């Protein structure tokens, strides 16, 4: 499977395929969620307030998003899906580049980064489904960068990435520092190339 996730998938809700008008509503809700996280933080974020900010009824927002965790996880999924596929020579340098681009996806917005980390740990079915899509996309990008399907190395890289995010989410390091830490971990995991 390629690490590329189509733009069509990014316009698709976890609950159903969307018409262009529905996709625009979902886009507005995800953008409003980012604004709301910036303004009030994840703890005070509500789907109702995001709906108000997006100019739609709360019932409309809940048609697309079951919870604030679902909504914020969708924000991360859309940003990940929008990353361009960067080709290059497989190896440690390319793996580091992929880890860095994923880690930096929300690092310049610490409130959003923390919200994404917390939201993706949610247990509702829609979050679990998105988490699976996110995991498949990240694994595909790492597999392409590695140039191999070595399950042990891929697993170690995935654990390094997810562990680094949790580490940042717990306040032990900054989200901006995560990219540098992931590079250090990749150097330990991967042989010289």
ROVEX-364465 format. One record per residue: residue number from 1; residue in one letter; z negated, x negated, y negated of N, C-alpha, C, O in turn. Coordinates in nm, 2 decimals, always signed. Last residue first. Example, Ala and Ser with C-alpha at 12.3 -4.5 7.8 and 13.67 -1.06 7.14 Angstrom:
   seq   type       nz       nx       ny      caz      cax      cay       cz       cx       cy       oz       ox       oy
     2      s    -0.71    -1.28    +0.22    -0.71    -1.37    +0.11    -0.79    -1.29    +0.00    -0.80    -1.34    -0.11
     1      a    -0.78    -1.32    +0.57    -0.78    -1.23    +0.45    -0.78    -1.32    +0.33    -0.85    -1.42    +0.33
END
This chain:
   seq   type       nz       nx       ny      caz      cax      cay       cz       cx       cy       oz       ox       oy
   193      x    -0.66    -2.29    -0.41    -0.52    -2.26    -0.40    -0.44    -2.31    -0.51    -0.32    -2.29    -0.52
   192      x    -0.96    -2.32    -0.23    -0.88    -2.37    -0.33    -0.73    -2.33    -0.31    -0.69    -2.34    -0.19
   191      x    -1.08    -2.01    -0.09    -1.05    -2.15    -0.08    -0.96    -2.19    -0.20    -0.90    -2.11    -0.26
   190      x    -1.30    -1.77    -0.24    -1.17    -1.81    -0.20    -1.15    -1.96    -0.19    -1.21    -2.04    -0.27
   189      x    -1.57    -1.75    -0.31    -1.52    -1.68    -0.19    -1.39    -1.73    -0.14    -1.37    -1.74    -0.02
   188      x    -1.61    -1.91    -0.54    -1.69    -1.93    -0.42    -1.63    -1.87    -0.29    -1.64    -1.93    -0.18
   187      x    -1.42    -1.80    -0.71    -1.41    -1.94    -0.68    -1.50    -1.98    -0.55    -1.46    -2.06    -0.48
   186      x    -1.53    -1.54    -0.73    -1.40    -1.56    -0.66    -1.38    -1.71    -0.63    -1.33    -1.73    -0.52
   185      x    -1.76    -1.60    -0.88    -1.77    -1.55    -0.74    -1.64    -1.57    -0.67    -1.64    -1.61    -0.55
   184      x    -1.65    -1.68    -1.13    -1.73    -1.77    -1.05    -1.75    -1.73    -0.90    -1.74    -1.81    -0.81
   183      x    -1.52    -1.44    -1.19    -1.44    -1.56    -1.17    -1.52    -1.66    -1.09    -1.47    -1.72    -1.00
   182      x    -1.75    -1.27    -1.22    -1.65    -1.25    -1.11    -1.56    -1.37    -1.09    -1.53    -1.39    -0.97
   181      x    -1.85    -1.39    -1.45    -1.93    -1.39    -1.33    -1.84    -1.37    -1.21    -1.85    -1.43    -1.10
   180      x    -1.66    -1.31    -1.64    -1.68    -1.45    -1.61    -1.76    -1.47    -1.48    -1.73    -1.56    -1.40
   179      x    -1.69    -1.03    -1.63    -1.56    -1.09    -1.59    -1.58    -1.24    -1.56    -1.52    -1.29    -1.47
   178      x    -1.95    -0.99    -1.71    -1.92    -0.96    -1.58    -1.78    -1.03    -1.54    -1.77    -1.08    -1.43
   177      x    -1.99    -1.02    -1.98    -2.01    -1.14    -1.90    -1.97    -1.12    -1.75    -1.95    -1.21    -1.68
   176      x    -1.95    -0.76    -2.07    -1.85    -0.87    -2.11    -1.87    -0.99    -2.02    -1.77    -1.06    -1.99
   175      x    -2.17    -0.64    -1.98    -2.04    -0.60    -1.92    -1.94    -0.71    -1.95    -1.85    -0.73    -1.88
   174      x    -2.44    -0.87    -1.94    -2.36    -0.78    -2.02    -2.23    -0.75    -1.94    -2.19    -0.82    -1.86
   173      x    -2.71    -0.83    -1.69    -2.60    -0.91    -1.76    -2.52    -0.82    -1.85    -2.53    -0.69    -1.83
   172      x    -2.90    -0.65    -1.63    -2.92    -0.80    -1.59    -2.82    -0.89    -1.66    -2.84    -1.01    -1.67
   171      x    -2.87    -0.38    -1.65    -2.91    -0.46    -1.77    -2.94    -0.60    -1.74    -2.99    -0.67    -1.83
   170      x    -2.77    -0.23    -1.45    -2.91    -0.24    -1.45    -2.96    -0.33    -1.57    -3.09    -0.34    -1.59
   169      x    -2.50    -0.27    -1.50    -2.56    -0.14    -1.53    -2.71    -0.14    -1.53    -2.77    -0.06    -1.60
   168      x    -2.47    -0.53    -1.41    -2.46    -0.50    -1.55    -2.52    -0.37    -1.59    -2.59    -0.36    -1.69
   167      x    -2.51    -0.47    -1.14    -2.59    -0.57    -1.21    -2.59    -0.55    -1.36    -2.69    -0.55    -1.42
   166      x    -2.29    -0.30    -1.09    -2.43    -0.25    -1.08    -2.53    -0.35    -1.15    -2.62    -0.30    -1.22
   165      x    -2.08    -0.49    -1.13    -2.10    -0.37    -1.22    -2.24    -0.31    -1.21    -2.29    -0.27    -1.31
   164      x    -2.13    -0.67    -0.93    -2.14    -0.71    -1.07    -2.15    -0.60    -1.16    -2.22    -0.60    -1.26
   163      x    -2.09    -0.51    -0.70    -2.23    -0.56    -0.73    -2.24    -0.61    -0.88    -2.34    -0.59    -0.94
   162      x    -1.82    -0.46    -0.72    -1.91    -0.35    -0.73    -2.05    -0.40    -0.76    -2.13    -0.34    -0.84
   161      x    -1.73    -0.74    -0.70    -1.69    -0.65    -0.81    -1.79    -0.54    -0.83    -1.85    -0.52    -0.94
   160      x    -1.84    -0.82    -0.45    -1.86    -0.90    -0.57    -1.84    -0.81    -0.69    -1.92    -0.81    -0.79
   159      x    -1.72    -0.63    -0.28    -1.87    -0.63    -0.30    -1.91    -0.71    -0.43    -2.00    -0.67    -0.50
   158      x    -1.45    -0.71    -0.31    -1.50    -0.57    -0.35    -1.65    -0.57    -0.37    -1.69    -0.51    -0.47
   157      x    -1.47    -0.97    -0.20    -1.43    -0.95    -0.34    -1.47    -0.81    -0.39    -1.51    -0.80    -0.50
   156      x    -1.55    -0.91    +0.06    -1.63    -0.99    -0.02    -1.60    -0.97    -0.17    -1.69    -0.96    -0.25
   155      x    -1.32    -0.76    +0.15    -1.45    -0.70    +0.14    -1.55    -0.77    +0.06    -1.63    -0.71    -0.02
   154      x    -1.13    -0.96    +0.14    -1.11    -0.84    +0.05    -1.25    -0.77    +0.04    -1.29    -0.73    -0.07
   153      x    -1.23    -1.13    +0.33    -1.22    -1.18    +0.19    -1.21    -1.06    +0.10    -1.27    -1.06    +0.00
   152      x    -1.21    -0.96    +0.56    -1.34    -1.02    +0.52    -1.34    -1.07    +0.37    -1.43    -1.05    +0.30
   151      x    -0.94    -0.89    +0.57    -1.04    -0.79    +0.55    -1.18    -0.85    +0.50    -1.25    -0.79    +0.42
   150      x    -0.66    -1.01    +0.45    -0.78    -1.06    +0.52    -0.90    -0.97    +0.48    -0.95    -0.97    +0.37
   149      x    -0.40    -0.97    +0.39    -0.48    -0.85    +0.42    -0.61    -0.90    +0.49    -0.65    -0.82    +0.58
   148      x    -0.26    -1.14    +0.10    -0.30    -1.13    +0.24    -0.38    -1.01    +0.26    -0.43    -0.95    +0.16
   147      x    -0.24    -1.19    -0.16    -0.12    -1.22    -0.08    -0.15    -1.21    +0.07    -0.08    -1.26    +0.15
   146      x    -0.42    -1.14    -0.37    -0.45    -1.24    -0.26    -0.33    -1.28    -0.18    -0.33    -1.39    -0.13
   145      x    -0.29    -0.95    -0.51    -0.32    -1.07    -0.57    -0.35    -1.18    -0.47    -0.32    -1.30    -0.49
   144      x    -0.27    -0.74    -0.31    -0.15    -0.80    -0.37    -0.18    -0.93    -0.44    -0.10    -1.03    -0.42
   143      x    -0.55    -0.70    -0.28    -0.46    -0.74    -0.17    -0.34    -0.80    -0.22    -0.29    -0.91    -0.17
   142      x    -0.62    -0.61    -0.54    -0.68    -0.74    -0.48    -0.59    -0.79    -0.37    -0.57    -0.91    -0.36
   141      x    -0.48    -0.37    -0.55    -0.46    -0.48    -0.65    -0.51    -0.61    -0.60    -0.44    -0.71    -0.62
   140      x    -0.60    -0.24    -0.33    -0.45    -0.27    -0.33    -0.42    -0.38    -0.43    -0.34    -0.46    -0.40
   139      x    -0.86    -0.22    -0.42    -0.83    -0.29    -0.30    -0.68    -0.33    -0.29    -0.65    -0.44    -0.26
   138      x    -0.82    -0.05    -0.64    -0.87    -0.18    -0.66    -0.84    -0.27    -0.54    -0.80    -0.38    -0.55
   137      x    -0.73    +0.18    -0.51    -0.65    +0.12    -0.61    -0.69    -0.03    -0.63    -0.61    -0.12    -0.64
   136      x    -0.94    +0.25    -0.34    -0.81    +0.22    -0.28    -0.72    +0.14    -0.38    -0.65    +0.05    -0.34
   135      x    -1.14    +0.30    -0.53    -1.16    +0.19    -0.44    -1.03    +0.15    -0.37    -1.00    +0.03    -0.35
   134      x    -1.03    +0.52    -0.66    -1.06    +0.40    -0.74    -1.07    +0.28    -0.64    -1.01    +0.17    -0.67
   133      x    -1.04    +0.70    -0.45    -0.91    +0.66    -0.52    -0.92    +0.53    -0.59    -0.84    +0.45    -0.59
   132      x    -1.32    +0.71    -0.41    -1.23    +0.67    -0.31    -1.09    +0.62    -0.36    -1.04    +0.52    -0.32
   131      x    -1.39    +0.82    -0.66    -1.44    +0.69    -0.62    -1.36    +0.63    -0.51    -1.33    +0.51    -0.50
   130      x    -1.28    +1.07    -0.64    -1.23    +0.98    -0.74    -1.27    +0.83    -0.70    -1.19    +0.74    -0.72
   129      x    -1.44    +1.18    -0.43    -1.29    +1.17    -0.42    -1.23    +1.07    -0.51    -1.15    +0.99    -0.48
   128      x    -1.69    +1.16    -0.55    -1.67    +1.09    -0.43    -1.52    +1.07    -0.41    -1.47    +0.97    -0.37
   127      x    -1.65    +1.34    -0.76    -1.68    +1.20    -0.79    -1.65    +1.12    -0.67    -1.59    +1.01    -0.68
   126      x    -1.62    +1.58    -0.62    -1.52    +1.53    -0.70    -1.53    +1.39    -0.74    -1.43    +1.31    -0.75
   125      x    -1.87    +1.61    -0.48    -1.75    +1.58    -0.41    -1.64    +1.53    -0.50    -1.56    +1.45    -0.45
   124      x    -2.15    +1.42    -0.63    -2.07    +1.54    -0.61    -1.93    +1.51    -0.55    -1.88    +1.40    -0.57
   123      x    -2.30    +1.19    -0.67    -2.28    +1.24    -0.54    -2.19    +1.36    -0.52    -2.17    +1.40    -0.41
   122      x    -2.24    +0.90    -0.88    -2.27    +1.04    -0.86    -2.23    +1.09    -0.72    -2.15    +1.02    -0.65
   121      x    -2.16    +0.65    -0.95    -2.26    +0.66    -0.84    -2.30    +0.80    -0.81    -2.38    +0.83    -0.72
   120      x    -2.00    +0.69    -1.16    -1.94    +0.66    -1.04    -2.03    +0.66    -0.92    -1.99    +0.66    -0.80
   119      x    -2.19    +0.71    -1.37    -2.11    +0.83    -1.33    -2.05    +0.81    -1.19    -2.05    +0.90    -1.10
   118      x    -2.28    +0.45    -1.41    -2.37    +0.55    -1.37    -2.30    +0.67    -1.31    -2.33    +0.72    -1.20
   117      x    -2.04    +0.32    -1.49    -2.12    +0.27    -1.38    -2.21    +0.38    -1.32    -2.21    +0.40    -1.20
   116      x    -1.97    +0.48    -1.72    -1.88    +0.47    -1.60    -1.96    +0.43    -1.47    -1.94    +0.48    -1.37
   115      x    -2.19    +0.42    -1.89    -2.16    +0.56    -1.84    -2.08    +0.56    -1.72    -2.10    +0.64    -1.62
   114      x    -2.15    +0.15    -1.93    -2.27    +0.19    -1.86    -2.25    +0.33    -1.81    -2.30    +0.37    -1.70
   113      x    -1.90    +0.17    -2.06    -1.91    +0.09    -1.94    -2.03    +0.13    -1.86    -2.03    +0.16    -1.74
   112      x    -1.97    +0.32    -2.29    -1.88    +0.37    -2.19    -1.89    +0.30    -2.06    -1.88    +0.36    -1.95
   111      x    -2.14    +0.13    -2.41    -2.19    +0.26    -2.38    -2.10    +0.33    -2.27    -2.15    +0.39    -2.18
   110      x    -1.97    -0.10    -2.45    -2.08    -0.10    -2.36    -2.14    +0.03    -2.32    -2.18    +0.05    -2.21
   109      x    -1.66    -0.16    -2.47    -1.73    -0.04    -2.51    -1.86    -0.03    -2.42    -1.85    +0.04    -2.32
   108      x    -1.54    -0.37    -2.36    -1.56    -0.38    -2.50    -1.63    -0.25    -2.56    -1.65    -0.24    -2.68
   107      x    -1.53    -0.30    -2.09    -1.63    -0.40    -2.13    -1.65    -0.40    -2.28    -1.76    -0.43    -2.33
   106      x    -1.35    -0.15    -1.95    -1.43    -0.08    -2.05    -1.54    -0.17    -2.11    -1.63    -0.12    -2.17
   105      x    -1.19    -0.35    -1.83    -1.13    -0.22    -1.86    -1.22    -0.14    -1.96    -1.16    -0.08    -2.05
   104      x    -1.28    -0.59    -1.74    -1.27    -0.58    -1.89    -1.22    -0.44    -1.93    -1.20    -0.41    -2.05
   103      x    -1.26    -0.57    -1.47    -1.39    -0.58    -1.53    -1.39    -0.55    -1.68    -1.48    -0.50    -1.73
   102      x    -0.98    -0.57    -1.44    -1.06    -0.45    -1.40    -1.20    -0.45    -1.47    -1.24    -0.35    -1.51
   101      x    -0.92    -0.82    -1.53    -0.86    -0.71    -1.60    -0.94    -0.58    -1.56    -0.95    -0.49    -1.65
   100      x    -1.07    -0.99    -1.35    -1.10    -0.99    -1.49    -1.04    -0.86    -1.56    -1.11    -0.80    -1.64
    99      x    -0.95    -0.93    -1.10    -1.09    -0.90    -1.12    -1.12    -0.89    -1.27    -1.20    -0.81    -1.31
    98      x    -0.69    -1.04    -1.17    -0.71    -0.89    -1.13    -0.85    -0.85    -1.15    -0.88    -0.75    -1.21
    97      x    -0.75    -1.31    -1.21    -0.68    -1.23    -1.32    -0.70    -1.08    -1.29    -0.74    -1.00    -1.38
    96      x    -0.85    -1.38    -0.96    -0.94    -1.39    -1.08    -0.88    -1.30    -1.19    -0.95    -1.23    -1.26
    95      x    -0.61    -1.35    -0.82    -0.73    -1.27    -0.78    -0.82    -1.27    -0.90    -0.87    -1.16    -0.94
    94      x    -0.46    -1.56    -0.93    -0.41    -1.42    -0.95    -0.53    -1.32    -0.92    -0.54    -1.22    -0.99
    93      x    -0.61    -1.78    -0.85    -0.58    -1.75    -0.99    -0.54    -1.61    -1.02    -0.59    -1.55    -1.11
    92      x    -0.59    -1.76    -0.57    -0.72    -1.75    -0.64    -0.70    -1.71    -0.79    -0.77    -1.63    -0.84
    91      x    -0.29    -1.58    -0.49    -0.39    -1.69    -0.48    -0.51    -1.66    -0.56    -0.52    -1.56    -0.63
    90      x    +0.06    -1.51    -0.55    -0.07    -1.48    -0.49    -0.16    -1.60    -0.48    -0.11    -1.72    -0.47
    89      x    +0.21    -1.53    -0.86    +0.19    -1.60    -0.74    +0.06    -1.56    -0.68    -0.04    -1.58    -0.74
    88      x    +0.26    -1.20    -0.99    +0.24    -1.34    -1.00    +0.22    -1.40    -0.87    +0.23    -1.33    -0.77
    87      x    +0.27    -0.90    -1.18    +0.31    -0.98    -1.07    +0.28    -1.13    -1.10    +0.27    -1.17    -1.21
    86      x    +0.08    -0.64    -1.27    +0.12    -0.78    -1.31    +0.15    -0.86    -1.19    +0.06    -0.88    -1.10
    85      x    +0.10    -0.32    -1.36    +0.10    -0.41    -1.24    +0.16    -0.54    -1.29    +0.27    -0.55    -1.34
    84      x    -0.11    -0.20    -1.62    +0.02    -0.24    -1.57    +0.00    -0.33    -1.44    -0.10    -0.40    -1.43
    83      x    -0.34    +0.06    -1.60    -0.32    -0.08    -1.60    -0.18    -0.11    -1.55    -0.14    -0.06    -1.45
    82      x    -0.38    +0.33    -1.56    -0.28    +0.29    -1.66    -0.26    +0.14    -1.67    -0.17    +0.10    -1.74
    81      x    -0.57    +0.35    -1.37    -0.44    +0.39    -1.33    -0.33    +0.34    -1.43    -0.22    +0.32    -1.40
    80      x    -0.79    +0.28    -1.52    -0.75    +0.19    -1.41    -0.61    +0.22    -1.37    -0.53    +0.13    -1.35
    79      x    -0.80    +0.50    -1.69    -0.78    +0.37    -1.75    -0.74    +0.27    -1.64    -0.65    +0.19    -1.66
    78      x    -0.85    +0.70    -1.50    -0.73    +0.70    -1.58    -0.70    +0.57    -1.65    -0.58    +0.53    -1.66
    77      x    -1.10    +0.63    -1.39    -0.98    +0.64    -1.31    -0.85    +0.63    -1.39    -0.75    +0.56    -1.35
    76      x    -1.26    +0.65    -1.62    -1.24    +0.52    -1.56    -1.11    +0.52    -1.48    -1.03    +0.43    -1.48
    75      x    -1.24    +0.93    -1.66    -1.20    +0.84    -1.76    -1.17    +0.70    -1.71    -1.07    +0.64    -1.74
    74      x    -1.35    +1.02    -1.41    -1.20    +1.05    -1.44    -1.15    +0.96    -1.56    -1.04    +0.91    -1.55
    73      x    -1.61    +0.96    -1.46    -1.54    +0.89    -1.36    -1.39    +0.91    -1.37    -1.31    +0.81    -1.35
    72      x    -1.66    +1.15    -1.66    -1.66    +1.01    -1.69    -1.59    +0.92    -1.59    -1.53    +0.82    -1.62
    71      x    -1.64    +1.39    -1.50    -1.56    +1.37    -1.62    -1.55    +1.22    -1.66    -1.44    +1.17    -1.69
    70      x    -1.83    +1.36    -1.30    -1.69    +1.38    -1.27    -1.60    +1.34    -1.39    -1.50    +1.27    -1.37
    69      x    -2.06    +1.35    -1.46    -2.02    +1.24    -1.38    -1.88    +1.24    -1.34    -1.81    +1.14    -1.34
    68      x    -2.06    +1.60    -1.57    -2.03    +1.49    -1.66    -2.00    +1.37    -1.58    -1.92    +1.28    -1.63
    67      x    -1.88    +1.82    -1.34    -2.00    +1.76    -1.40    -1.96    +1.65    -1.50    -1.85    +1.61    -1.50
    66      x    -1.63    +1.92    -1.27    -1.75    +1.99    -1.22    -1.88    +1.94    -1.28    -1.98    +2.01    -1.29
    65      x    -1.35    +1.99    -1.46    -1.46    +1.89    -1.43    -1.59    +1.96    -1.39    -1.64    +2.04    -1.47
    64      x    -1.18    +2.21    -1.49    -1.13    +2.07    -1.45    -1.23    +1.97    -1.41    -1.21    +1.89    -1.32
    63      x    -1.34    +2.42    -1.55    -1.23    +2.44    -1.46    -1.17    +2.31    -1.40    -1.13    +2.30    -1.29
    62      x    -1.50    +2.32    -1.75    -1.56    +2.33    -1.61    -1.45    +2.36    -1.51    -1.47    +2.34    -1.39
    61      x    -1.33    +2.36    -1.96    -1.37    +2.23    -1.92    -1.42    +2.22    -1.78    -1.39    +2.13    -1.70
    60      x    -1.33    +2.64    -1.97    -1.20    +2.57    -1.94    -1.24    +2.43    -1.90    -1.17    +2.38    -1.80
    59      x    -1.59    +2.70    -2.03    -1.54    +2.74    -1.90    -1.41    +2.67    -1.87    -1.39    +2.64    -1.75
    58      x    -1.60    +2.59    -2.30    -1.67    +2.52    -2.19    -1.62    +2.57    -2.05    -1.61    +2.48    -1.96
    57      x    -1.28    +2.59    -2.46    -1.40    +2.66    -2.42    -1.47    +2.58    -2.30    -1.40    +2.52    -2.22
    56      x    -1.19    +2.32    -2.67    -1.16    +2.41    -2.57    -1.29    +2.48    -2.53    -1.40    +2.43    -2.56
    55      x    -1.21    +2.10    -2.85    -1.16    +2.23    -2.90    -1.12    +2.32    -2.79    -1.03    +2.41    -2.80
    54      x    -1.34    +1.87    -2.78    -1.19    +1.88    -2.75    -1.13    +2.01    -2.80    -1.01    +2.02    -2.79
    53      x    -1.60    +1.93    -2.86    -1.53    +1.82    -2.93    -1.38    +1.83    -2.91    -1.30    +1.80    -2.99
    52      x    -1.65    +2.13    -2.67    -1.65    +2.16    -2.81    -1.57    +2.06    -2.89    -1.49    +2.09    -2.98
    51      x    -1.64    +1.97    -2.44    -1.54    +2.08    -2.46    -1.53    +2.12    -2.60    -1.42    +2.14    -2.66
    50      x    -1.86    +1.81    -2.48    -1.72    +1.75    -2.47    -1.62    +1.86    -2.50    -1.52    +1.83    -2.57
    49      x    -2.06    +2.00    -2.47    -2.03    +1.93    -2.59    -1.90    +1.86    -2.60    -1.83    +1.85    -2.70
    48      x    -2.03    +2.07    -2.19    -2.02    +2.17    -2.30    -1.99    +2.11    -2.43    -1.90    +2.15    -2.51
    47      x    -2.09    +1.84    -2.06    -1.95    +1.89    -2.05    -1.93    +1.99    -2.16    -1.82    +2.00    -2.22
    46      x    -2.29    +1.61    -2.24    -2.27    +1.73    -2.16    -2.13    +1.77    -2.16    -2.05    +1.75    -2.26
    45      x    -2.48    +1.32    -2.30    -2.35    +1.38    -2.28    -2.36    +1.51    -2.20    -2.43    +1.51    -2.10
    44      x    -2.72    +1.19    -2.30    -2.71    +1.31    -2.38    -2.57    +1.38    -2.37    -2.55    +1.48    -2.43
    43      x    -2.67    +0.97    -2.14    -2.78    +1.06    -2.11    -2.77    +1.19    -2.18    -2.81    +1.29    -2.12
    42      x    -2.45    +0.83    -2.26    -2.43    +0.91    -2.14    -2.54    +1.01    -2.11    -2.52    +1.12    -2.06
    41      x    -2.42    +0.87    -2.62    -2.46    +0.80    -2.50    -2.44    +0.89    -2.38    -2.43    +1.01    -2.39
    40      x    -2.33    +0.98    -2.86    -2.46    +1.02    -2.81    -2.51    +0.95    -2.68    -2.62    +0.96    -2.65
    39      x    -2.08    +0.85    -2.93    -2.17    +0.91    -3.03    -2.31    +0.93    -2.98    -2.41    +0.90    -3.05
    38      x    -1.96    +0.75    -2.70    -1.98    +0.66    -2.81    -2.09    +0.71    -2.91    -2.17    +0.64    -2.96
    37      x    -1.95    +0.99    -2.56    -2.03    +0.89    -2.51    -2.06    +0.79    -2.62    -2.17    +0.74    -2.63
    36      x    -1.76    +1.13    -2.73    -1.90    +1.18    -2.72    -1.99    +1.07    -2.66    -2.11    +1.06    -2.71
    35      x    -1.53    +0.97    -2.69    -1.59    +0.99    -2.82    -1.73    +1.03    -2.82    -1.82    +0.98    -2.89
    34      x    -1.50    +1.02    -2.41    -1.52    +0.88    -2.46    -1.58    +0.89    -2.60    -1.67    +0.81    -2.63
    33      x    -1.45    +1.30    -2.42    -1.57    +1.24    -2.35    -1.60    +1.10    -2.39    -1.72    +1.06    -2.41
    32      x    -1.22    +1.32    -2.55    -1.34    +1.37    -2.62    -1.46    +1.32    -2.55    -1.56    +1.29    -2.62
    31      x    -1.05    +1.21    -2.36    -1.06    +1.14    -2.48    -1.19    +1.19    -2.56    -1.26    +1.11    -2.62
    30      x    -1.08    +1.41    -2.16    -1.12    +1.27    -2.13    -1.14    +1.19    -2.26    -1.23    +1.11    -2.27
    29      x    -0.98    +1.64    -2.30    -1.12    +1.63    -2.26    -1.17    +1.49    -2.23    -1.28    +1.46    -2.26
    28      x    -0.72    +1.56    -2.34    -0.80    +1.59    -2.45    -0.95    +1.58    -2.42    -1.03    +1.53    -2.49
    27      x    -0.63    +1.55    -2.07    -0.63    +1.43    -2.15    -0.72    +1.45    -2.27    -0.79    +1.36    -2.31
    26      x    -0.66    +1.82    -2.01    -0.75    +1.72    -1.94    -0.75    +1.59    -2.02    -0.85    +1.53    -2.03
    25      x    -0.47    +1.93    -2.18    -0.60    +1.97    -2.19    -0.70    +1.87    -2.13    -0.80    +1.83    -2.19
    24      x    -0.24    +1.80    -2.07    -0.28    +1.78    -2.21    -0.42    +1.82    -2.23    -0.49    +1.75    -2.31
    23      x    -0.24    +1.92    -1.82    -0.26    +1.78    -1.83    -0.30    +1.74    -1.97    -0.38    +1.65    -1.99
    22      x    -0.18    +2.18    -1.89    -0.31    +2.15    -1.83    -0.34    +2.00    -1.84    -0.45    +1.96    -1.87
    21      x    +0.08    +2.14    -1.98    -0.02    +2.19    -2.07    -0.16    +2.16    -2.02    -0.25    +2.12    -2.10
    20      x    +0.21    +2.05    -1.75    +0.20    +1.96    -1.87    +0.10    +2.01    -1.96    +0.03    +1.93    -2.03
    19      x    +0.00    +2.14    -1.47    +0.12    +2.16    -1.55    +0.11    +2.07    -1.67    +0.00    +2.01    -1.69
    18      x    -0.14    +1.94    -1.20    -0.15    +2.01    -1.34    -0.01    +2.03    -1.40    +0.08    +1.95    -1.37
    17      x    -0.30    +1.98    -0.89    -0.19    +1.93    -0.97    -0.19    +2.01    -1.10    -0.23    +2.13    -1.10
    16      x    -0.66    +1.96    -0.86    -0.53    +2.02    -0.83    -0.42    +1.95    -0.92    -0.45    +1.88    -1.01
    15      x    -0.89    +1.80    -0.87    -0.90    +1.93    -0.81    -0.76    +2.00    -0.78    -0.75    +2.08    -0.69
    14      x    -0.85    +1.57    -1.00    -0.90    +1.56    -0.87    -0.90    +1.69    -0.80    -0.91    +1.70    -0.68
    13      x    -0.53    +1.60    -1.17    -0.68    +1.62    -1.17    -0.72    +1.60    -1.02    -0.64    +1.61    -0.93
    12      x    -0.28    +1.38    -1.27    -0.33    +1.48    -1.17    -0.48    +1.48    -1.17    -0.54    +1.38    -1.16
    11      x    -0.20    +1.19    -1.42    -0.20    +1.32    -1.48    -0.24    +1.42    -1.39    -0.25    +1.54    -1.42
    10      x    -0.21    +0.97    -1.25    -0.30    +0.97    -1.36    -0.31    +1.11    -1.43    -0.41    +1.14    -1.49
     9      x    +0.01    +1.03    -1.09    -0.13    +1.04    -1.03    -0.23    +1.05    -1.14    -0.33    +1.12    -1.13
     8      x    +0.21    +0.96    -1.26    +0.20    +1.10    -1.22    +0.06    +1.12    -1.16    +0.00    +1.23    -1.19
     7      x    +0.19    +0.69    -1.28    +0.15    +0.77    -1.40    +0.13    +0.91    -1.36    +0.05    +0.98    -1.42
     6      x    +0.08    +0.55    -0.97    +0.18    +0.61    -1.06    +0.12    +0.68    -1.17    +0.00    +0.72    -1.17
     5      x    -0.05    +0.24    -0.92    -0.09    +0.38    -0.91    +0.00    +0.45    -1.01    +0.01    +0.41    -1.13
     4      x    -0.01    -0.06    -0.73    +0.04    +0.03    -0.84    +0.00    +0.17    -0.82    +0.02    +0.23    -0.71
     3      x    -0.06    -0.20    -0.51    -0.17    -0.18    -0.61    -0.14    -0.09    -0.72    -0.22    -0.06    -0.81
     2      x    +0.08    -0.05    -0.22    +0.09    -0.13    -0.34    -0.03    -0.10    -0.43    -0.10    +0.00    -0.42
     1      x    +0.00    -0.08    +0.12    +0.00    +0.00    +0.00    +0.00    -0.09    -0.12    -0.07    -0.19    -0.13
END
